[in-house]
């Protein structure tokens, strides 16, 4: 089920996260792709929409989401983290 940007922004605010373009796009990707993606998968899917995107921005966004309880971090092996909403 595709969620509107307004719904996503309200969802982030409910968790105490200030919405930004990157945060909204990352959360939208997670909601629409329940595949437990890696940072690399998220990055490769969003770079065309946000040309200034960096992997560091995605890591920072996911760290914030994890800290606020928006996502869960799934460690499948020591060197690979995946993210679940």
Secondary structure, 3 states (H helix, E strand, C coil): CCCCHHHHHHHHHHCCCCCCHHHHHHHHHHHHCCCCCCHHHHHHHHCCCCCCCCHHHHHHHHHHHHHHCCCEEEEEECCEEEEEC
